[in-house]
Amino acid sequence: MSSDRMLIQVGHSPDPDDAFMFHALASDRIDTGRYEFKHTLQDIETLNRRALNAELELTAVSLHGYAYMTGTYALCACGASIGDNYGPMVVTREPCSIEDLRGKKIAVPGTLTTAFLALRLLLGEDFDYEVQPFDEILNVVERGEFDAGLIIHEGQLTYGEQGLHLVVDLGKWWMEDTGLPLPLGANAIRRDLGAQTMQEVTALLKQSIRYGLDHRQEALEYALQFGRDLDQAKADKFVGMYVNDWTLDFGERGREAVALLLRRGHEAGVIPEPVELEFISG
């Protein structure tokens, strides 16, 4: 890398929606000018933990996780994953009700995930939990090692193939309760880059998202390699769920949803401090 180029370390999860979003940057489909991007693929809870230490310049984060890093990161106005009347789910081996989950042991994909925050808002503290790798949760529930599992990513489309039953879709519950979509993930950019670089890097991220949406088949073929057993139809559906107009910009309604989610998290005692939001537009 020449001395006049600036390295931007990017972290995102190895999932079709993130891969679709970052395809143009990862595959050199757009001119990045003075910036050179180095991509790291890790699960979202690991990225949340790394962001607490401000390790990466640009990183995917859970919106719950973002509540603990507002001093070092701002939110990019683009790059959101928003569940519009759908989202993380709780599944079990046998059919049961939401009330039946109280007191049960639930496998969760991480305590900084927005899925975990939403589950806490639904059930309060009245459940036992243990963190498991997100891509193992369906398996541990199927084997009976946990009473229930909180699933994110493509498990939302595949849980039925393992004979599991949906107890609650937290995105649907949130929509019924608030009339708003459930904001799950975002991209955060490190504040010490300075205002100009933050805006320029966010603009390149937005350009990458737009490229994917404009070259859907190409970006989808790239994303499929991160699909973990998803066929093309399911991968296409999953990408459509989480890379769409919301991803180009949170918009007024998306920003309102983020503010309400984090305010409720604070009021419920899950998030210790009120969260001040700043969105960087590119």
C-alpha positions in Angstrom: 0.0 0.0 0.0 1.5 3.4 -1.0 2.0 6.0 1.7 -0.7 8.2 0.3 -3.4 5.5 0.7 -5.3 5.0 3.9 -6.1 1.5 5.2 -9.6 1.0 6.4 -10.1 -2.3 8.3 -13.7 -3.5 7.8 -15.4 -6.1 9.9 -18.6 -7.8 8.9 -20.3 -11.1 9.5 -20.0 -14.1 7.1 -23.6 -14.0 6.0 -25.2 -13.5 2.6 -26.7 -10.1 3.5 -23.4 -8.6 4.6 -21.5 -10.2 1.8 -24.0 -8.8 -0.7 -23.6 -5.3 0.9 -19.8 -5.4 0.8 -19.4 -7.2 -2.6 -18.4 -4.1 -4.6 -15.8 -3.1 -2.0 -14.4 -6.6 -1.5 -14.3 -7.4 -5.3 -12.9 -4.0 -6.4 -16.0 -3.1 -8.4 -15.9 0.6 -7.4 -13.1 3.2 -7.2 -12.2 3.7 -3.6 -9.8 6.6 -4.2 -7.3 7.1 -1.5 -8.8 4.3 0.7 -7.7 0.7 0.8 -10.2 -1.7 2.5 -9.1 -4.9 4.3 -12.0 -7.2 5.2 -12.4 -9.3 8.2 -15.3 -11.8 8.5 -16.4 -12.7 12.0 -19.7 -13.5 13.7 -21.6 -10.4 15.0 -21.0 -11.0 18.7 -17.2 -11.2 18.1 -17.4 -7.9 16.1 -19.4 -6.3 18.9 -16.7 -7.3 21.4 -13.9 -6.0 19.1 -15.8 -2.7 18.6 -15.8 -2.2 22.4 -12.0 -2.0 22.0 -12.3 0.2 18.9 -10.2 -2.3 16.9 -11.6 -1.7 13.4 -12.3 1.6 11.5 -15.6 0.4 10.0 -17.5 -2.5 11.5 -20.9 -4.2 11.5 -22.4 -3.9 15.0 -25.6 -4.9 16.7 -27.7 -1.8 17.6 -27.8 -3.2 21.1 -24.0 -3.4 21.1 -23.7 0.1 19.7 -25.2 1.4 23.0 -21.9 0.7 24.7 -19.5 2.3 22.1 -21.1 5.7 21.3 -17.9 7.5 22.5 -15.7 5.8 19.9 -18.1 5.2 17.0 -20.8 6.9 15.1 -23.5 5.1 13.1 -23.4 5.1 9.3 -26.7 6.2 7.9 -26.4 3.3 5.4 -25.7 -0.3 6.0 -28.6 -1.1 8.3 -30.3 -4.5 8.7 -33.9 -3.8 9.6 -36.6 -6.4 10.2 -39.8 -5.0 8.7 -42.4 -7.1 10.5 -39.9 -10.0 10.8 -36.7 -10.6 12.7 -34.9 -12.9 15.2 -37.0 -15.9 16.3 -37.4 -18.1 19.3 -37.8 -21.8 18.4 -38.4 -25.0 20.3 -38.6 -28.7 19.7 -42.2 -28.9 20.8 -44.9 -26.2 20.2 -45.3 -23.8 23.2 -46.4 -20.3 24.0 -44.4 -17.2 24.9 -45.5 -17.6 28.6 -44.0 -21.2 28.5 -40.6 -19.7 27.8 -40.4 -18.1 31.3 -38.0 -19.9 33.4 -36.7 -21.9 30.5 -33.0 -22.2 29.4 -32.6 -20.5 26.0 -29.5 -20.7 23.7 -28.7 -17.1 22.6 -26.2 -15.9 20.0 -24.6 -13.2 22.2 -25.6 -10.8 25.0 -24.8 -7.7 22.9 -27.0 -8.8 19.9 -30.2 -6.9 19.3 -31.9 -10.2 19.3 -31.0 -10.6 23.0 -32.1 -7.1 23.8 -35.5 -7.7 22.1 -35.9 -11.0 24.0 -35.2 -9.2 27.3 -37.8 -6.6 26.4 -40.3 -9.4 25.8 -39.5 -11.6 28.8 -37.7 -9.4 31.2 -35.2 -11.3 33.3 -37.4 -14.4 33.7 -35.4 -16.9 31.6 -32.1 -18.6 31.9 -29.7 -18.4 28.9 -26.3 -19.4 27.6 -24.4 -18.0 24.7 -23.8 -20.5 21.8 -22.4 -19.9 18.3 -25.2 -18.6 16.3 -24.8 -21.3 13.6 -25.1 -24.0 16.3 -28.3 -22.9 18.0 -30.7 -24.9 15.8 -28.6 -28.0 16.4 -28.4 -27.7 20.2 -32.2 -27.1 20.4 -32.8 -30.1 18.1 -30.6 -32.3 20.3 -32.6 -31.2 23.3 -29.6 -29.5 25.0 -31.6 -26.3 25.5 -35.3 -25.7 25.9 -35.4 -23.0 23.2 -33.1 -21.2 20.9 -32.9 -17.5 19.8 -32.0 -17.6 16.1 -30.6 -14.9 13.8 -29.4 -14.9 10.2 -30.5 -17.6 7.8 -31.8 -19.9 10.6 -34.9 -17.7 10.3 -35.6 -19.5 7.0 -34.4 -23.0 7.8 -35.5 -23.9 11.3 -38.5 -25.9 10.0 -36.1 -28.2 8.1 -34.9 -29.4 11.6 -38.4 -30.0 12.8 -38.4 -27.0 15.2 -41.4 -24.8 16.0 -41.7 -21.1 16.0 -42.7 -19.6 19.4 -42.3 -15.9 18.6 -40.9 -13.7 15.8 -39.5 -10.8 17.6 -39.7 -8.5 14.6 -43.4 -9.2 14.3 -43.9 -8.7 18.1 -42.1 -5.4 17.9 -44.1 -4.2 15.0 -47.4 -5.1 16.7 -46.2 -3.3 19.9 -44.7 -0.2 18.4 -45.8 0.1 14.7 -42.2 0.3 13.8 -39.7 -2.0 12.1 -37.1 -3.7 14.4 -33.6 -2.3 13.7 -31.1 -5.1 14.2 -27.7 -4.3 12.8 -25.8 -1.3 11.5 -22.3 -0.2 10.4 -20.3 1.9 12.8 -17.4 4.1 11.8 -14.7 5.2 14.2 -14.8 8.8 15.3 -11.0 9.3 15.4 -10.9 9.2 11.6 -12.3 12.7 11.6 -15.4 14.1 10.0 -14.2 14.1 6.4 -12.9 10.6 6.4 -16.0 9.3 8.2 -18.2 10.9 5.5 -16.0 9.7 2.6 -15.8 6.1 3.9 -19.6 6.0 4.5 -20.1 7.3 1.0 -18.1 4.4 -0.4 -20.1 1.9 1.7 -23.3 3.4 0.3 -21.9 3.1 -3.2 -21.1 -0.6 -2.5 -24.7 -1.2 -1.3 -26.1 0.5 -4.3 -23.9 -1.4 -6.7 -25.2 -4.7 -5.2 -28.8 -3.6 -5.5 -28.1 -2.5 -9.1 -26.2 -5.7 -10.0 -28.3 -8.1 -8.0 -27.4 -11.4 -9.7 -23.7 -10.7 -9.6 -23.8 -9.7 -6.0 -26.0 -12.6 -5.1 -23.6 -15.1 -6.7 -20.8 -13.6 -4.6 -23.1 -13.8 -1.5 -24.1 -17.4 -2.0 -20.6 -18.6 -1.0 -21.5 -17.4 2.5 -24.9 -19.0 2.6 -24.3 -22.0 4.8 -26.6 -24.5 3.0 -29.0 -21.9 1.6 -30.1 -22.6 -1.9 -30.2 -19.7 -4.4 -33.9 -19.0 -3.8 -33.5 -18.9 0.0 -30.3 -16.8 -0.3 -32.2 -14.4 -2.6 -35.1 -14.1 -0.1 -32.7 -13.6 2.9 -30.7 -10.9 1.1 -34.0 -9.2 0.1 -35.1 -9.3 3.8 -32.0 -7.4 5.0 -30.6 -5.5 2.0 -33.1 -3.1 0.6 -34.1 0.6 0.7 -33.6 0.6 4.5 -30.0 -0.3 3.9 -29.4 2.7 1.7 -30.5 4.9 4.5 -32.2 4.4 7.9 -34.6 7.2 6.9 -36.8 9.0 9.5 -38.8 6.0 10.5 -35.6 3.8 10.9 -34.0 6.4 13.0 -37.1 6.7 15.1 -37.1 2.9 15.6 -33.4 2.9 16.7 -34.1 5.6 19.2 -37.2 3.9 20.6 -35.4 0.5 20.9 -32.5 1.8 22.8 -34.6 4.0 25.0 -36.8 1.0 25.9 -33.6 -1.0 26.6 -32.4 1.7 29.0 -35.8 2.0 30.7 -35.9 -1.8 31.1 -32.5 -1.7 32.8 -30.7 -3.7 30.1 -28.7 -0.7 28.8 -27.1 1.2 31.7 -26.9 4.7 30.1 -29.2 6.7 27.8 -27.9 6.6 24.2 -27.1 9.6 22.2 -27.4 8.8 18.5 -25.3 10.3 15.7 -25.7 9.2 12.0 -23.0 9.9 9.4 -24.3 10.4 5.9 -22.1 9.8 3.0 
